[in-house]
Amino acid sequence: MLKRLSQMKKEREDEQAKVVEKVENVKQIEVKPNGTAEFSLDMKLLDPNSTINLFKDGKSVAYGTDENSKPNLQKIGTKYVFSIKDPQPEDAGFYQIDVEEANVLSTDFQVPAVEFIAKIKDVKAIESEDAIFQCLLSTPLNRITWSKQDSSLEHGDKYEITVSEDKLIHTLRVKDCGMVDSGAYYAIAGTASSSASLTVEADPNGSKGLKSNKTGDQDDLTKLAMEQQAKLQKEKEDLEAARRAQADAAAQASQGDGGDGSGNNKDLTDGDDKDKTDGAEKKKRRLQTGPLVPDTAMGKINALCEDGIFCRCNSGVRFVSGLSDTMANMGERAELSCKLSSETSEGHWYKNGKLLTNGDGVTIIKDGSSHKLIIESCNKDDGAVYRFEAEGRKSEATLVIQDPPKFDADALAEFTKPVIIKAGENAEWKLPFSGGAPMNIQWYKEDDELLPALNVKIETSANESKLRLTKCQRKSSGEVKIKIKNEFGTLEAISKLIVLDKPTPPQGPVDIMESAVTSVEYKWKPPKDNGGCPVTNYIIERQQVGRNKWSNLGEIPSSNPSYKDTDVTPGRRYCYRIRAKNAEGISDCLQTEDIPAGVLRYPGTPSAPKVVSAFKDCINLAWSPPCDTGGTKIVGYNLEKNKKGTNYWSLVNQGGPITDTKYAVKDVFEGAAYEFRVSAINLSGAGDPSLPSDTVVARDPKKPPGKVTDLKLTSSNYTTLSLAWTKPKEIKGIEDEAHGYYVEIRQIENLEWTRCNAIPITLTSYTVLGLKAMAAYWVRVIATNYGGDGEPQGFDNYLIAMPPPVKPKFKDRNMKTFVVVKSGNTVRLNINFEASPLPEVSWLKDGVPVPKHVTITNSDKGSQLLIPTSERSDTGIYTITVKNIVGQESFNVEIRVTDDPKPPGPVELDQNIPGTVTLSWTPSPDEKRDDRLHYMVSKRDSFKRTWRTAADNLFNNKFTVVNILPGREYNFRVFAKNDMGLSPPSECPKFETKKEKGKFELKLPETKCLDFQSPPSFIVPLKMRTAPQGYECFMSCAVKGDPAPRVTWYRNNISLNTNTNYHITNVCGVCSMLILRVAPKDNGEYKVVIENKLGTAESAMTLNVRE
């Protein structure tokens, strides 16, 4: 039975899998607090457009999707919710949901006629106490639905749901109440519902003990329950009285049919009474459904007291385990059993309300408190409702008799035997069966269902099915299967059909094994299908090309599918037909192409003879047969020899052809060199000779030489390695003299050696060519002679294809360190270097990578920096770094991108001191962009009329010209000057001092002693400067004081006045110092100290030399 249930479950899942991907969270129908009955499931469809059908009691029911439909369907994602608004008794029934033809959910909706006599009431409870809700029903029910607003409540750790013994009082206990338990609670029975609220208050004492909440209504409910039970009892008694009256009337009517009316027909009457009583009880049980004892794994137990009323007491006998529904197959044994609480209690068995005894085809066994009803061989009539009664207690169960398909064993054995027929005949199968109707019979051939057709006849009766296949062919062979299915199971039986026929033609292509002057031989492949029985012979026919007549050459055994025709005429062509023969007939023919006979076809050339070994009196040779045999068998070979230095080839095998592919030549002279060649011979004659063998000297074999010594690398570059070694020493009897050498290399990532020279070299040096730059190679040298190759000698470490390691260095000694480029022009720097292995070359501008518009081109000998169109922002110090595994070297080049300077602004003249004039001018616009911009002042007087430089390397905007003579006219020009040259001059007004001439009058003024002495001070102090390395640096300041102060220059507090590396001048209070080429060593603090007898003053600045 369990197997059958599992099979039914699997079939249902298989049906679902065709339309539904998954089904989960199935909830049976139940009435919600809002009065709506709902059932739901989560379902994912394979096809979203699949049809969803709703059935009630097997009939299709229309449903809507709006809230007012009854019933209606709401879909939320993959969740489907069916609801029945305001359910009525007529809405009760068995509901099913089908997707296409597959059932996915079944639920039973019952609407019992029940009302609340006492509804649940509001409850107040303190935290940690238990709250109790109770209600009283008008009709006994096994269970009702308890719920909150959003979910149903189940019996468990939190909620305790109990039912009184009379099934009228239903209780919900909420354990260990918390604040979250507050809210509305509902009791739902059928379509009636009752609601009340639970209020949970905080415990003022903080007590954690559990105390039941006393409502004071328990006694009232018990009293009401007793009144309701009495009312139900009275209704039962009235029903019982009506039943008795009906039974008495039926007994009087039966006296005229032979009944004695005295009660001798007690058994029958009792049985009828019991049937009527059962009918009344069934009517009552519709209002009193549900077990009186807990459900067990064996089924549901229904127990009643003798008077049919549910007892509240626990006295008397009771069922320990009741009857359970059972399934049994036809003809098999069935057993129903139950167990009472008392071993002494007797009981009675009933079948559909009729009392059973041991003589009614059943066996009744009592074993202590266990009671059994056994049916040895079940038949269809044994399916019924069985009841066991003992002292007013009852238990019922249903016995379902199944009748799955069955085959007779003898008929099945006959059916499974193969059916063997000849082609064109009919094949027939028949198989009796038994089983419950309706039966579904299907026939299959090679898993394809057979349906009635011209050549297929199927006849099926209630207990037998026949299949008839007419005019069967060879291709009809295969497996034949019958499948019988009813509601209880499926059964299959398999047979086999073998159709015998003549074989198919032999298979080509036909291979010509020999086409000689006197014979033709060929072969073929056996037929693909032998027709169901072995091929016994092949029939051969022949036709000479050009004639119409076919000649029968006879039959040959099928063991060797080949034929040799020796009766042929040279020069003729023949065609052959081949037929296969078995017990059923002769196949169609396989016809060959035209096969020539007697055509002279010489064989091809064999391979060049190979020297196997050589001695002073014998040379052993071997060769391979030719690929082209000329259409006939090779009958032998001719071997020829040629003594080196002559053009004559002589035949070696004077006694006849050589039949093997090897030969020992003994007609040789010691020390002579020979070549050999060989030609193949077939039935047509000898073919062309092969290529000559390698030259071999007739002498005894030598021992291979030893290892070379002193292997070393003499030179290398990126593509070659030059090697040198010493010839190995000869050791008699162990290592002979080396006659040549092989050089082999292997890249470090490869496993196979590559031989650089195919022919041994005789020199003890070799240059390996064609290497990959910077690739690593293993290198070895092998000495060789006629005795073979010696042991290889290699380097301990791999070699790298590169020149000897060289630390990077720059080749050009006079490389420019400073480059001036006019803005917009191209900058191109070529730096040549020498390094091995190939170095990494990097360029930096002011310590960071060069911009993207700068193009760098590297080679193994140098690097080029290219700026196609330069801008002022390209000014900076560019550093090239050349680095390899040996070391690194760097070089700095300063590139200054500038333009022709713009002239300074207007020049103003000011004479503060007689004999001098001070020039001041507005700076050039380029001064801020070019830190090397300075000024040059030139003057011309009316006496000499030539322009002379008055001052140069001025980095300020003021200059005092001295030695101005009165009476002369002076012109001045100021130029802006940078690395590109001079700007146009900035003109200034003429300067002139007039020399007044007059009478010489000597008036001696009153002499007053005036004191013009003053302490030294700076009119213009030193300014901080930054100078590029290698350039001039000019520092100046202006001082005053009376008497004239003594000026001393210091660097880092060291006097420079006597240092010839510095050009120091002092003209009329303008003190200057010039450094011709500044270097990093000139960095530091420079100070000018002026002093006279009235005091001392100093001015300092810091010089930064930019690299």
Salt bridges, closest charged atoms under 4 A:
ASP14 OD2 - LYS10 NZ 3.22
GLU15 OE2 - LYS18 NZ 3.71
GLU21 OE2 - LYS44 NZ 3.90
GLU24 OE2 - LYS22 NZ 3.79
GLU30 OE2 - LYS32 NZ 2.96
ASP91 OD2 - LYS70 NZ 3.07
GLU129 OE2 - LYS211 NZ 3.62
ASP130 OD2 - ARG173 NH1 3.57
GLU160 OE1 - LYS175 NZ 3.73
ASP181 OD2 - LYS158 NZ 2.78
ASP217 OD2 - LYS121 NZ 3.67
ASP238 OD2 - LYS234 NZ 3.52
GLU240 OE2 - ARG243 NH2 2.25
GLU240 OE2 - ARG244 NH2 3.65
ASP278 OD2 - ARG387 NH1 3.10
GLU281 OE1 - ARG285 NH1 3.91
GLU281 OE1 - LYS394 NZ 2.67
GLU335 OE1 - ARG333 NH1 3.31
GLU335 OE2 - LYS372 NZ 3.92
GLU376 OE1 - ARG333 NE 3.64
ASP382 OD1 - LYS351 NZ 3.99
GLU389 OE2 - ARG387 NE 2.62
GLU389 OE2 - LYS394 NZ 3.53
GLU396 OE2 - ARG285 NH2 3.61
GLU396 OE2 - ARG387 NH1 3.95
ASP403 OD1 - LYS406 NZ 3.20
GLU414 OE1 - LYS417 NZ 3.50
GLU428 OE1 - ARG468 NH1 3.06
ASP447 OD1 - LYS481 NZ 3.83
ASP529 OD2 - ARG474 NE 2.93
GLU541 OE1 - ARG577 NE 3.34
GLU541 OE1 - ARG579 NH1 2.47
GLU555 OE2 - LYS581 NZ 3.44
ASP565 OD2 - ARG542 NH1 2.75
GLU584 OE1 - LYS422 NZ 3.97
ASP588 OD1 - LYS502 NZ 3.79
ASP628 OD1 - ARG601 NH2 3.44
GLU640 OE1 - ARG677 NE 2.91
ASP667 OD2 - LYS641 NZ 3.22
GLU675 OE2 - LYS644 NZ 3.06
GLU737 OE2 - LYS727 NZ 2.81
GLU744 OE2 - ARG755 NH2 2.99
GLU744 OE1 - ARG780 NE 2.71
ASP789 OD2 - ARG755 NH2 3.63
GLU834 OE1 - LYS809 NZ 3.86
ASP846 OD2 - LYS845 NZ 3.65
ASP874 OD1 - HIS853 NE2 2.89
GLU894 OE2 - ARG896 NH2 3.42
GLU894 OE2 - ARG1106 NH2 3.34
ASP900 OD2 - LYS822 NZ 3.56
ASP926 OD1 - ARG929 NH2 2.72
ASP930 OD1 - ARG896 NH1 3.58
ASP931 OD1 - ARG896 NH1 3.32
ASP931 OD2 - ARG1106 NH1 2.90
ASP941 OD2 - ARG968 NH1 3.64
ASP952 OD1 - HIS934 NE2 3.99
ASP952 OD2 - LYS977 NZ 3.12
GLU969 OE2 - LYS990 NZ 3.41
ASP979 OD2 - ARG896 NE 3.54
ASP979 OD2 - ARG932 NE 3.00
ASP1082 OD1 - LYS1081 NZ 3.59
GLU1091 OE2 - ARG1046 NH1 3.62
